């Protein structure tokens, strides 16, 4: 724990064992004992590591180039205010131009550094005055200047640092004069220093007549940011006011007037003893009308609801002329994308006869199953997959042979209507996927026909299916899909060259309500560390449960954020031979899974997997 050591260089992190107050303080110093031996992967920081503080130490007099490079890399992992000490490793010119906020390169481990070859004759004439070191490693992610995280398939990383002799205090000292903007961190240091947060914006258009909020995940600094001196809450609101990330921007809007920022000198935000959070904004916020201000307050409340130790029950916004508006947490619920039925979500599955059954809500998955009302519960046509609308009034089911998609009421009896979609695929695996409903009440399904696979949407779960364009498939076939509650993101399992991977796309809606144009844009890899993904489910507003395996590894079940990032708490207890998973919008409801040997099992928060049903397939929550 603490800072990672530099492979091939000198260990520069000195751990102090004394605990001062509530946290341990670590000095990043200039160690002189060489570090040798194999370098092994460092696991994620343990809970409580966010309390560890690392302080940078300035370069010592007469330090050789290798020590300057190591000291610079170590000081980037510190809590150095404004990176003032870090800049002391740079030349005067580089000191004034280096931008540490220019993004973060995340490597699997701390970067290796290698120096110039001493026998290189071409270097001999100048190496007494200047030299170059190369940083290498395996790049696994990048965080851009908007604090947006993007996972990457592991790729080689190489970057040079140029050093020259420069006069400092009347003496010649080695300093780095060519350095890229941003930070370079090993994965362990990144997870210790930064945390994932969701900021919220309104989906363009309306969902069932309502405005709904969409989570936009970003990474902010734990504790105080060295550059802005803001605490985590203030940093998060600052990124909220800056607007949505580029990936989400085409499908969301912010209600904050252009130019709105935190008020001057606001660097910390915390609720008072009544759980009221007051946020002071600049004068630009005064332009907002009463209705827009209320929505601004909802954006802040949703964004900060999981950040502070005390739950925020009320947000009060202040502008240049005093209080603008206030919003209670109960009133903000109207903007939630995960509005479904009024009661707790039930679980639904298909029994051995092909009938759709329901495990009543509020039973944590332990209630007595019962056939659903209507033709899907009667079993006139055996079904193989089911998807239930979020209001639990209708369901869509795919026939056991995968050929036909039916939609039926879950409230009234009647005959099964004609199928709305039929596939011409020659075998079940080449026909229809499991269906999925978004929060707008639209139904989605993939036709996997090898002669012409398609992604289809049925507006309102009825009428003629509309084919949805998916640029960027690059020859891959959609195996499964899951729509988010907000309706602006779709998770796709895509098969190509014998591997199935997870990608998330942005759902863009253009045209008119009469002639809509819908496409899935900018597909991005969301679990590149997994060579094969076999099952997915949305879990809450910006998280998925993923079942898959790494190359040559064993099956694992874990949580993955919508931006593809993972955390130490993302790994779930092992369970054998999982075929599908189901999670609810309400993250307090149990995670369900269908297994080969144990049937349908559940995992409640803080518990182990328990068998619920020995028989049953296609278990789902609404959505």
PyMOL commands that set and color helices and strands:
alter all, ss='L'
color gray80, all
select helices_A, chain A and resi 49-51+65-75+81-87+92-97+121-124+187-193+232-241+246-249+283-287+290-304+329-335+375-378+428-430+459-461+568-570
alter helices_A, ss='H'
color red, helices_A
select strands_A, chain A and resi 13-20+23-28+53-56+104-107+112-114+130-143+149-168+171-178+183-186+194-203+213-221+252-253+276-280+314-319+322-328+347-350+356-359+370-371+383-388+394-399+404-409+421-422+436-437+443-447+454-458+466-468+477-483+489-496+499-511+516-525+532-538+543-549+556-561+578-582+591-595+599-603+610-613+617-621
alter strands_A, ss='S'
color yellow, strands_A
deselect
rebuild
show_as cartoon
